[in-house]
């Protein structure tokens, strides 16, 4: 090789070492930059000049043409990245679930003092005192006063639950907006990376850092899978749906369900059925035809369905305000008067209610003369149950079970907020209806004993109730109580639809508890107490053990505490798992200043060696020109 050829070999060493030092400096500068992945230099030799080709020789006689930087690459482990993103998404799911339970406990006052429990306990204390002295004005006033406190506490708790649902709803919108923003960012970065790397000269490592950081954040929000195509584009599938493709981003959509408190439905517009356009030309889609999440699949780690903060938000919020009817089944009562006229009434029921109804029918059928006849039970091919009988008026009555309590409850069981709101509203409903029923029975029994009795009735002849509905008339023109209709929330004795009888608030002594004959009504006062102590309730339809109203609250809070412990444990375990994987990942992608300083010394020595090599060639050239040339 000529001296000038050797000079170029030394120059290639200088250039390569200088570029390697620049990479080291870039790494050290970004040591604390979030999302930065350390870069590594890969050297390669240039082509060789073959001087001779001797097949009998041990090696060819070749001279090298120097060295060059083949690639400045990122150091990443694809398998660790996939594991991290999956576990990070699972952490997002359990973070939201755990936070929801903590909010529920705070609303109930269990963290700072059991406010609602105190209001319930006060009613129980007033009932105990009233049972001892039913005609005491002080005891009657105490019961009504504590009933008012109970109603206010129930209002506040349920309203706080509703407000938290609205907060979750707002977070859902923010999360969807962020997901779409990240999708567009990934798409734009794909284009930039593809443009830079198209020439095959350099790698767009800093853009790749931004893309991977966006992928990490996206993985926390939803369940993602991804791959690279032939051109280097990162293609993303979100919840098993094409999200970022080579040509576009299929953005996620939200639609407010005005019938259910404006809760946002999350769906895929590119797959949804288009219903038309609004006045501004914006497409209107049917969100139910392309939901993002399939909640019919069990939530579990084994099925990988417990991943993503957005899914946890939608699940925790639920699709409506939970209420006591979510704990009950639905049935239709069809009455045929024999002349072709049918009356259909929608009813809600618990398993205990249905058992009591069937027991009453069977008992009535055995009386002499029988009150009910022709009783039968049938189940059709679809599994729908029918109970038919003929009542004392000769009318044919059919009870059609539309949905069982268990099946109805299954719709809210997995939602932290809906489940809690339903069970809380069930507690309020049980207290209110139990006390009212005692008063209704007292008025009815007095009327049966004496037709013109006004005991436990107001001036209009209607039975006196302690609790009334705020958006519904209590009685019809015949003094019969208007039943609760499961299809009409205005008829419910629910937490937000109850108030204390205004007449009793003004005149507590109208509660009376003194019969027409002047005797004290100890029986009704005792019924109040029995209503609280009789074990005939269940917290939800999946439980078989019957409890009293007194035990309802403790069971309710115990279930919340158990759920909180489970979610808190899962949250902590998930944080530990994510931190461990992140530690492993940082071992490969993170910048070690000690290692970079070692590389800097190595590349600086290589630079110095190339410099000395050039100096030697320079001296040889000078000697030849100045000494031998003369």
Secondary structure as GFF3:
##gff-version 3
##sequence-region A 1 630
A	DSSP	alpha_helix	3	29	.	.	.	ID=ss1
A	DSSP	beta_strand	39	45	.	.	.	ID=ss2
A	DSSP	beta_strand	48	52	.	.	.	ID=ss3
A	DSSP	beta_strand	61	64	.	.	.	ID=ss4
A	DSSP	beta_strand	67	74	.	.	.	ID=ss5
A	DSSP	alpha_helix	78	107	.	.	.	ID=ss6
A	DSSP	alpha_helix	115	132	.	.	.	ID=ss7
A	DSSP	alpha_helix	137	197	.	.	.	ID=ss8
A	DSSP	alpha_helix	205	221	.	.	.	ID=ss9
A	DSSP	beta_strand	224	228	.	.	.	ID=ss10
A	DSSP	beta_strand	234	238	.	.	.	ID=ss11
A	DSSP	beta_strand	241	244	.	.	.	ID=ss12
A	DSSP	beta_strand	252	257	.	.	.	ID=ss13
A	DSSP	three_ten_helix	258	260	.	.	.	ID=ss14
A	DSSP	beta_strand	263	268	.	.	.	ID=ss15
A	DSSP	beta_strand	273	277	.	.	.	ID=ss16
A	DSSP	beta_strand	283	286	.	.	.	ID=ss17
A	DSSP	three_ten_helix	287	289	.	.	.	ID=ss18
A	DSSP	alpha_helix	309	317	.	.	.	ID=ss19
A	DSSP	three_ten_helix	324	327	.	.	.	ID=ss20
A	DSSP	beta_strand	329	336	.	.	.	ID=ss21
A	DSSP	beta_strand	342	349	.	.	.	ID=ss22
A	DSSP	alpha_helix	351	365	.	.	.	ID=ss23
A	DSSP	beta_strand	373	379	.	.	.	ID=ss24
A	DSSP	beta_strand	385	390	.	.	.	ID=ss25
A	DSSP	beta_strand	396	403	.	.	.	ID=ss26
A	DSSP	alpha_helix	405	409	.	.	.	ID=ss27
A	DSSP	alpha_helix	416	449	.	.	.	ID=ss28
A	DSSP	beta_strand	467	469	.	.	.	ID=ss29
A	DSSP	three_ten_helix	489	491	.	.	.	ID=ss30
A	DSSP	beta_strand	498	500	.	.	.	ID=ss31
A	DSSP	alpha_helix	502	506	.	.	.	ID=ss32
A	DSSP	three_ten_helix	508	511	.	.	.	ID=ss33
A	DSSP	alpha_helix	522	533	.	.	.	ID=ss34
A	DSSP	alpha_helix	549	589	.	.	.	ID=ss35
A	DSSP	alpha_helix	593	623	.	.	.	ID=ss36
A	DSSP	pi_helix	624	628	.	.	.	ID=ss37
###
